[in-house]
Amino acid sequence: MTVTLSIIIPTLNEQNVLGATLARLADTKNCEVIVVDGGSSDATLALAVQAGCKTLSSPRGRGRQMNLGAEKATAETLLFLHADTLLPENFPELILDAVHRPAVAAGAFSLAIDSPAKSLAVIAYFTNLRSRLLHLPYGDQALFITRKMFSAIGGFPEMEIMEDFVFVKKAQKKGAIIILPECATTSARRWQNLGTVRTTLINQLIVCGHSLGVPPAILSRWYRRMRGVGN
């Protein structure tokens, strides 16, 4: 089998969501799925093995984990997928068509949030508006890129937070960022855990802090503290 798309999933204690994500990928032709685990203490790795994924262990850090997955991938096109995100039908064909369009550096899907709540539909609407106007998708929209372009921009920065934001900014310097109309559907769990308003405010504060030059290590501490997450 010729592998045309490598799907790289960084994980850390994702047993509650990973099964559904991997089930959506089952029987997808000409794709390999690489789960790069950052030290889970739950059944995350067991689920990945049971699903027939290639599994790798890495020091914790999403950027570091995704870079390791890219290094071990065999396809010439790479897709970086969050463990709680479901891809649309025919996603391999959509991605392979998009990355080979002239002047495209990278791309992502539009965002949908797995919830009937109107407030989250509004969040998804403005996320998609931002993505299209600024050509700035985030990681939960499933970023894709060719291996050649990934190498040209130096992969993901191995920083504590905002690695997807910086990655896309680097890709913008190489070409167009395409946002497909089809949706990647991400879990509503982070909005449900803290509430829509608080989660949105936290996210915007972190983006503003990054734009003002606050070091990633400090942003990460702020993020954990605001979310009530320990070190």
URHUHU-V103993 format. One record per residue. N is the residue number from 1. PHI is phi as a letter, one per 40 degrees, with the letter a starting at -180 (NA if undefined). OMEGA is omega as a letter, one per 40 degrees, with the letter a starting at -180 (999 if undefined). Layout:
# URHUHU-V103993
{{N/PHI/OMEGA} {N/PHI/OMEGA}}
This chain:
# URHUHU-V103993
{{1/NA/i} {2/c/a} {3/c/a} {4/b/a} {5/a/i} {6/b/a} {7/b/a} {8/b/a} {9/b/i} {10/c/a} {11/b/i} {12/a/i} {13/f/a} {14/b/a} {15/c/a} {16/c/a} {17/b/a} {18/c/a} {19/d/a} {20/c/i} {21/c/a} {22/c/i} {23/c/i} {24/c/a} {25/c/a} {26/c/i} {27/g/i} {28/c/a} {29/c/i} {30/g/i} {31/b/i} {32/b/i} {33/b/a} {34/b/i} {35/c/a} {36/b/a} {37/c/a} {38/b/i} {39/h/a} {40/c/i} {41/b/i} {42/b/a} {43/c/a} {44/d/a} {45/c/i} {46/c/i} {47/c/a} {48/c/i} {49/c/i} {50/d/a} {51/c/i} {52/g/i} {53/c/i} {54/c/a} {55/b/i} {56/b/i} {57/b/a} {58/a/i} {59/d/a} {60/c/i} {61/h/a} {62/d/i} {63/c/i} {64/c/a} {65/c/a} {66/c/i} {67/c/i} {68/c/i} {69/c/i} {70/c/i} {71/c/a} {72/c/a} {73/c/a} {74/b/a} {75/c/i} {76/c/i} {77/b/a} {78/b/i} {79/b/a} {80/b/a} {81/b/i} {82/c/a} {83/c/a} {84/b/a} {85/b/a} {86/b/a} {87/c/i} {88/c/i} {89/c/i} {90/f/a} {91/c/i} {92/c/a} {93/c/i} {94/c/a} {95/c/a} {96/c/i} {97/c/a} {98/c/a} {99/c/i} {100/c/i} {101/c/a} {102/d/i} {103/g/i} {104/c/i} {105/c/a} {106/a/i} {107/a/i} {108/a/i} {109/c/i} {110/c/a} {111/b/i} {112/b/i} {113/b/a} {114/c/a} {115/a/i} {116/c/a} {117/c/a} {118/c/a} {119/c/i} {120/c/i} {121/c/i} {122/c/i} {123/d/a} {124/c/i} {125/c/a} {126/c/i} {127/c/i} {128/c/i} {129/c/i} {130/c/a} {131/d/a} {132/c/a} {133/c/a} {134/c/a} {135/f/a} {136/b/i} {137/c/i} {138/b/a} {139/c/a} {140/c/i} {141/c/i} {142/g/a} {143/c/i} {144/b/a} {145/a/i} {146/c/i} {147/d/a} {148/c/a} {149/c/i} {150/d/i} {151/c/a} {152/c/a} {153/c/i} {154/g/i} {155/g/i} {156/c/i} {157/c/a} {158/c/a} {159/b/a} {160/c/a} {161/a/i} {162/g/a} {163/c/i} {164/c/i} {165/c/a} {166/c/i} {167/d/a} {168/c/i} {169/d/i} {170/c/i} {171/c/i} {172/d/a} {173/c/a} {174/b/a} {175/i/a} {176/c/i} {177/b/a} {178/c/i} {179/b/a} {180/c/a} {181/c/i} {182/c/a} {183/b/i} {184/c/a} {185/b/a} {186/b/i} {187/c/i} {188/c/a} {189/c/a} {190/c/i} {191/c/i} {192/c/a} {193/c/a} {194/b/a} {195/g/a} {196/c/a} {197/c/a} {198/c/i} {199/c/i} {200/c/i} {201/c/i} {202/c/a} {203/c/a} {204/c/i} {205/c/i} {206/c/i} {207/c/i} {208/c/i} {209/c/i} {210/c/a} {211/c/i} {212/c/i} {213/g/i} {214/c/a} {215/d/a} {216/d/a} {217/c/i} {218/c/i} {219/d/i} {220/c/i} {221/c/i} {222/c/a} {223/c/a} {224/c/a} {225/c/a} {226/c/i} {227/c/i} {228/g/a} {229/b/i} {230/c/i} {231/c/999}}
